[in-house]
Amino acid sequence: MNKLNTILLIDDDPATNFLHKLIIKKEDCTENIICIQSAKEALDYLKTRNEKGIYPHPEMIFLDINMPGMNGWEFLNEYEKNEKEQKAKIVVMLTTSLDPEDKKKADNIKEINRFISKPLTSEKLREVLKLNFPDIFRHF
């Protein structure tokens, strides 16, 4: 089975990252899962080239809205300035927010492909994979 190379989780809660990492591992859909607990650190990660001069370029980012320091919206404001090589194919806003304004705001940001309520489940992950990577995950 083909897999994504990397999924990036950006959430300040270690327990949430742990749970979401378990779900992603269970679905066996990626080679690498990177967990970063701050939006600023995630931006730095995405802008850092490896020893071959290549940016990390995860295929998918799961992004929390409510984080201290820099929240998900502020992350997206900076993220949209990145070069194409520094961006993921898709960004999924994964949040506990029940505010309809957050959903409306997310719908108007081109970088956000999906807005999903936490926690991530196998079903939610499969749906995102099937919709955004149909050539790889048509079996879901």
Secondary structure, 3 states (H helix, E strand, C coil): CCCEEEEEEECCCHHHHHHHHHHHHHHCCEEEEEEECCHHHHHHHHCCCCCCCCCCCCCEEEECCCCCCCCHHHHHHHHCCCCHHHCCCEEEEEECCCCHHHHHHHHCCCCEEEEEECCCCHHHHHHHHHHHCCCCCCCC
